Amino acid sequence: MTVSSHVTELKKKHANLSEKVEHSQRSPATDSLDIKSLKQEKLRLKQEIERLST
């Protein structure tokens, strides 16, 4: 897997997590710890994308 294809896959995962976070925040039944966990994973992916893009 090339670096650019890996970055593309990470961006897809990041976008998917963004959708999950938004959906979870709208749902009153979602635990705030679950949302926090999703946001942390999203941040980790963003940092990995930035690291690989430089």
Sequence and secondary structure as in RCSB ss.txt:
>XXXX:A:sequence
MTVSSHVTELKKKHANLSEKVEHSQRSPATDSLDIKSLKQEKLRLKQEIERLST
>XXXX:A:secstr
  HHHHHHHHHHHHHHHHHHHHHHHH TTS HHHHHHHHHHHHHHHHHHHHHH 
